[in-house]
């Protein structure tokens, strides 16, 4: 079932059996909360809302809650979070199927995975089962254009609007995690006095690691070494993981190399997005990488990638201070960029 179809069902007939999972954990939580609100009267929430976490998700207890009659209300809701399907035996899956088949019409049963996702094979098994007796929705990761529409709508609901291009800039700076985007949207809407502009985003929003690395590598390429090292120091102060920092830097240089290769061959960015599925819906990465890439030769880019490859090996194998490894790597990258 699609997200739009799910919205219609929640408004018209919210009771039933639901499976929510997928990369967009924020939406798993949002739609779980929407169903709870639609099926549970606040006055009797203590009686008609039953929540099971993975640690106490015993099927017999869940079945008992599912079978119970709503207390002085028309419906009730049973939520099972992160059911350990990977540990389920064949008899457990049969018991689960029986529970779905017996789910009474006055009950809303939700199996949700708001954090750790089940393995693909387990998810497919659950999805097939819930699709047979109810609804299965996998919330796929949103593209940048989807996220731009979401934050623009979110700003409008808060009485604000983005200046032209600012919503995309907001997503690119904050990152593609919907949880973070919503938090930062609250901040920037409260801060801006009218139209949300780039200055407002820079003033109050926390940049994602990827955004910080993009600007940091750009400073290295342009020769702004002091600024680049200041950004690196700020990442250390925020206790960013050294492996993630290096991984983001490697990704940035790989984007630059691919963008330059396409440009040199007379190809456009869309040609690369078709060849590499990782760029689908995220072609802005290549577009932004092209400008710094133009100022570097293939030889210099290759040298930088070689430096990063050596740093990756050193970071994973050395007992030395990881911060020192990264700092030395940035000195080498700065020299290579000259």
C-alpha positions as CSV (number, residue, x, y, z in Angstrom):
1,X,0.0,0.0,0.0
2,X,1.2,3.5,-0.8
3,X,1.5,6.3,1.7
4,X,-1.3,8.2,0.1
5,X,-3.6,5.1,0.2
6,X,-2.6,4.6,3.8
7,X,-3.7,8.2,4.7
8,X,-7.1,7.5,3.1
9,X,-7.6,4.2,5.0
10,X,-6.7,5.8,8.4
11,X,-9.3,8.5,7.8
12,X,-12.0,6.1,6.6
13,X,-11.5,2.7,8.4
14,X,-8.4,2.7,10.7
15,X,-9.0,-0.6,12.4
16,X,-7.2,-3.7,11.0
17,X,-3.7,-5.1,11.0
18,X,-0.7,-3.1,9.9
19,X,3.0,-3.6,9.3
20,X,5.2,-0.5,9.2
21,X,8.9,-0.7,8.4
22,X,11.6,0.8,6.2
23,X,14.4,3.3,6.2
24,X,12.3,6.3,7.0
25,X,11.9,5.5,10.7
26,X,10.3,9.0,11.3
27,X,7.3,8.0,9.1
28,X,7.0,4.7,10.9
29,X,6.5,6.6,14.1
30,X,4.3,9.3,12.5
31,X,1.8,6.8,11.1
32,X,1.9,4.6,14.2
33,X,0.9,7.7,16.2
34,X,-1.8,8.6,13.7
35,X,-3.4,5.2,14.0
36,X,-3.3,5.3,17.8
37,X,-5.0,8.7,17.7
38,X,-7.6,7.4,15.3
39,X,-8.5,4.3,17.3
40,X,-7.9,5.1,21.0
41,X,-10.1,7.5,23.0
42,X,-7.8,9.6,25.3
43,X,-10.3,9.1,28.2
44,X,-9.6,5.4,28.3
45,X,-6.1,5.2,26.8
46,X,-4.8,3.3,29.8
47,X,-7.3,0.5,29.1
48,X,-7.4,0.5,25.3
49,X,-3.8,1.1,24.2
50,X,-1.5,-1.9,24.7
51,X,2.2,-1.5,23.7
52,X,4.7,-4.3,23.5
53,X,8.4,-3.8,23.0
54,X,10.7,-6.4,21.5
55,X,11.9,-7.5,24.9
56,X,8.4,-8.5,26.1
57,X,6.8,-9.4,22.8
58,X,5.4,-12.8,23.7
59,X,2.8,-13.8,21.1
60,X,0.5,-15.3,23.7
61,X,0.3,-12.0,25.6
62,X,-0.1,-10.1,22.4
63,X,-2.9,-12.4,21.3
64,X,-4.7,-11.9,24.6
65,X,-4.6,-8.1,24.2
66,X,-5.8,-8.4,20.6
67,X,-8.7,-10.6,21.7
68,X,-9.8,-8.3,24.6
69,X,-12.9,-6.2,24.3
70,X,-12.5,-2.4,24.2
71,X,-13.2,-0.7,27.5
72,X,-16.1,1.7,27.2
73,X,-15.0,2.6,23.6
74,X,-15.7,1.6,20.1
75,X,-12.1,0.4,19.4
76,X,-8.7,-0.3,20.9
77,X,-5.1,-0.5,19.6
78,X,-2.3,-3.0,20.1
79,X,1.2,-1.9,19.1
80,X,4.1,-4.3,18.8
81,X,7.5,-2.6,18.4
82,X,10.4,-4.4,16.8
83,X,9.1,-7.9,17.0
84,X,12.1,-10.2,16.7
85,X,11.0,-12.1,13.6
86,X,14.5,-13.4,13.0
87,X,14.1,-15.5,16.2
88,X,10.6,-16.7,15.3
89,X,10.2,-20.5,14.8
90,X,7.7,-22.0,12.3
91,X,5.2,-22.4,15.1
92,X,5.5,-18.7,16.0
93,X,4.8,-17.7,12.4
94,X,1.7,-19.9,12.4
95,X,0.6,-18.4,15.7
96,X,1.1,-14.9,14.2
97,X,-0.9,-15.8,11.1
98,X,-3.7,-17.1,13.3
99,X,-3.7,-13.9,15.3
100,X,-3.9,-11.8,12.2
101,X,-6.8,-13.9,10.9
102,X,-8.6,-13.6,14.3
103,X,-8.0,-9.9,14.7
104,X,-11.4,-8.5,15.7
105,X,-13.0,-5.7,13.7
106,X,-12.9,-3.3,16.7
107,X,-9.1,-3.7,17.1
108,X,-6.1,-1.9,15.4
109,X,-3.0,-4.1,15.5
110,X,0.3,-2.5,14.5
111,X,3.6,-4.2,14.1
112,X,6.2,-1.4,13.7
113,X,9.9,-1.2,13.3
114,X,10.8,2.4,14.4
115,X,14.6,1.7,14.8
116,X,16.4,-1.5,13.8
117,X,15.0,-3.0,10.6
118,X,14.4,-6.7,10.0
119,X,16.6,-8.5,7.5
120,X,15.2,-8.4,3.9
121,X,14.1,-12.0,4.0
122,X,12.3,-11.6,7.3
123,X,10.7,-8.3,6.2
124,X,9.4,-10.0,3.1
125,X,8.0,-12.9,5.1
126,X,6.2,-10.5,7.4
127,X,5.0,-8.2,4.5
128,X,3.5,-11.2,2.7
129,X,1.6,-12.2,5.9
130,X,0.3,-8.8,6.7
131,X,-0.7,-8.1,3.1
132,X,-2.8,-11.2,3.2
133,X,-4.8,-10.1,6.3
134,X,-4.3,-6.4,6.4
135,X,-1.8,-3.7,5.4
136,X,2.0,-3.7,4.8
137,X,3.8,-0.4,4.2
138,X,7.5,-0.1,3.6
139,X,8.6,3.5,4.0
140,X,11.4,3.9,1.5
141,X,14.0,6.6,1.9
142,X,12.8,9.9,0.5
143,X,14.6,11.7,-2.4
144,X,15.8,15.2,-1.9
145,X,13.0,16.6,-4.0
146,X,10.5,14.7,-1.7
147,X,12.2,16.1,1.4
148,X,12.1,19.7,-0.1
149,X,8.3,19.4,-0.5
150,X,7.9,18.0,3.0
151,X,9.9,20.9,4.7
152,X,8.1,23.5,2.5
153,X,4.8,22.1,3.6
154,X,6.0,21.9,7.2
155,X,7.1,25.6,7.1
156,X,3.7,26.6,5.7
157,X,1.9,24.8,8.5
158,X,4.0,26.9,10.9
159,X,3.1,30.2,9.2
160,X,6.4,30.5,7.4
161,X,7.8,30.0,3.9
162,X,11.2,29.4,2.3
163,X,12.9,31.9,0.0
164,X,13.5,30.5,-3.5
165,X,16.1,27.7,-3.3
166,X,16.3,27.9,0.5
167,X,14.3,24.7,1.2
168,X,16.7,22.7,-1.0
169,X,19.7,24.4,0.7
170,X,18.1,23.5,4.1
171,X,17.8,19.8,3.2
172,X,21.4,19.7,1.8
173,X,22.8,21.3,4.9
174,X,20.8,19.5,7.6
175,X,20.9,16.1,5.8
176,X,18.3,13.6,4.7
177,X,17.2,12.3,8.1
178,X,13.6,13.3,8.6
179,X,13.9,13.3,12.4
180,X,16.7,15.9,12.2
181,X,14.9,17.9,9.5
182,X,11.8,18.3,11.6
183,X,13.8,19.3,14.6
184,X,15.8,21.9,12.7
185,X,12.7,23.1,10.9
186,X,11.2,24.0,14.3
187,X,14.3,26.0,15.1
188,X,14.6,27.9,11.9
189,X,10.8,28.7,11.8
190,X,11.0,30.1,15.3
191,X,14.1,32.1,14.5
192,X,13.2,33.6,11.1
193,X,11.0,36.8,11.2
194,X,9.5,36.2,7.8
195,X,10.7,34.3,4.8
196,X,13.3,31.6,5.7
197,X,16.6,32.6,4.0
198,X,20.1,31.1,3.8
199,X,21.3,33.4,6.5
200,X,18.6,32.0,8.9
201,X,19.7,28.4,8.1
202,X,23.3,29.2,8.7
203,X,22.5,31.0,11.9
204,X,20.6,28.3,13.8
205,X,20.7,25.0,12.0
206,X,23.1,22.2,12.7
207,X,24.9,21.1,9.6
208,X,25.1,17.4,8.9
209,X,28.5,15.7,8.7
210,X,28.2,15.4,5.0
211,X,27.5,19.1,4.6
212,X,30.4,20.0,6.9
213,X,32.7,17.8,4.9
214,X,31.5,19.3,1.6
215,X,32.4,22.8,2.7
216,X,35.6,21.5,4.3
217,X,36.8,19.8,1.1
218,X,35.8,22.9,-0.9
219,X,38.0,25.0,1.4
220,X,40.9,22.6,0.9
221,X,40.6,22.8,-2.9
222,X,40.4,26.6,-2.9
223,X,43.4,26.9,-0.6
224,X,41.5,28.1,2.5
225,X,43.4,25.7,4.7
226,X,42.9,27.5,8.0
227,X,39.1,27.4,7.5
228,X,39.2,23.7,6.5
229,X,41.2,22.8,9.6
230,X,38.9,24.8,11.7
231,X,36.0,22.8,10.4
232,X,37.9,19.6,11.1
233,X,38.6,20.7,14.7
234,X,34.9,21.6,15.2
235,X,33.9,18.0,14.1
236,X,36.3,16.6,16.7
237,X,34.8,18.9,19.3
238,X,31.3,17.5,18.4
239,X,32.8,14.0,18.9
240,X,32.0,12.9,15.4
241,X,33.3,9.4,14.7
242,X,36.7,9.5,12.9
243,X,35.7,6.6,10.6
244,X,32.5,8.5,9.5
245,X,34.5,11.7,8.9
246,X,37.0,9.9,6.7
247,X,34.1,8.0,4.9
248,X,32.4,11.3,4.1
249,X,35.6,12.8,2.8
250,X,36.2,9.7,0.6
251,X,32.7,10.0,-0.7
252,X,33.2,13.7,-1.5
253,X,36.4,13.1,-3.5
254,X,34.7,10.1,-5.3
255,X,31.9,12.5,-6.3
256,X,34.4,15.0,-7.6
257,X,36.2,12.4,-9.7
258,X,33.0,11.0,-11.2
259,X,31.6,14.5,-11.9
260,X,34.9,15.6,-13.5
261,X,35.0,12.4,-15.6
262,X,31.5,13.0,-16.9
263,X,32.2,16.6,-17.6
264,X,35.4,15.8,-19.5
265,X,33.6,13.2,-21.6
266,X,30.9,15.7,-22.5
267,X,28.3,13.9,-20.4
268,X,25.8,15.5,-18.1
269,X,25.1,14.6,-14.5
270,X,22.1,12.5,-15.3
271,X,24.3,10.1,-17.1
272,X,26.1,9.3,-13.9
273,X,22.9,9.0,-11.9
274,X,21.7,6.4,-14.3
275,X,25.0,4.4,-14.0
276,X,25.2,4.7,-10.2
277,X,21.9,3.9,-8.3
278,X,23.3,5.5,-5.1
279,X,22.9,8.9,-6.8
280,X,19.2,8.3,-7.7
281,X,17.3,11.3,-6.4
282,X,20.5,12.8,-5.0
283,X,22.1,14.2,-8.1
284,X,22.8,17.4,-6.2
285,X,25.9,15.7,-4.7
286,X,27.4,15.5,-8.2
287,X,26.3,19.0,-9.2
288,X,27.9,20.5,-6.2
289,X,31.0,18.4,-6.6
290,X,31.6,19.6,-10.1
291,X,32.8,23.1,-9.3
292,X,35.7,22.1,-7.0
293,X,36.5,19.2,-9.3
294,X,37.0,21.6,-12.3
295,X,39.9,23.3,-10.5
296,X,41.8,20.0,-10.0
297,X,43.5,17.8,-12.6
298,X,42.8,14.1,-12.8
299,X,46.3,13.5,-11.5
300,X,45.7,15.6,-8.4
301,X,42.3,13.9,-7.8
302,X,43.9,10.5,-8.2
303,X,46.7,11.5,-5.7
304,X,44.0,12.6,-3.2
305,X,42.1,9.4,-3.5
306,X,45.3,7.4,-3.0
307,X,46.1,9.5,0.1
308,X,42.6,8.7,1.4
309,X,43.0,5.0,0.7
310,X,46.2,4.9,2.7
311,X,44.4,6.8,5.5
312,X,41.6,4.3,5.5
313,X,44.1,1.4,6.0
314,X,46.0,3.3,8.6
315,X,42.9,4.3,10.6
316,X,41.7,0.7,10.7
317,X,45.0,-0.9,11.5
318,X,47.0,1.6,13.6
319,X,47.0,1.9,17.4
320,X,47.9,5.6,17.0
321,X,45.6,8.4,17.8
322,X,42.8,8.5,15.2
323,X,42.6,12.3,15.3
324,X,46.3,12.5,14.4
325,X,45.8,10.2,11.4
326,X,43.0,12.5,10.1
327,X,45.0,15.7,10.7
328,X,48.0,14.3,8.9
329,X,45.8,13.2,6.1
330,X,44.4,16.7,5.7
331,X,47.9,18.1,5.6
332,X,48.6,15.7,2.7
333,X,45.4,16.7,0.9
334,X,46.1,20.4,1.3
335,X,49.6,19.9,-0.3
336,X,48.1,17.8,-3.1
337,X,45.6,20.6,-3.9
338,X,48.3,23.2,-4.4
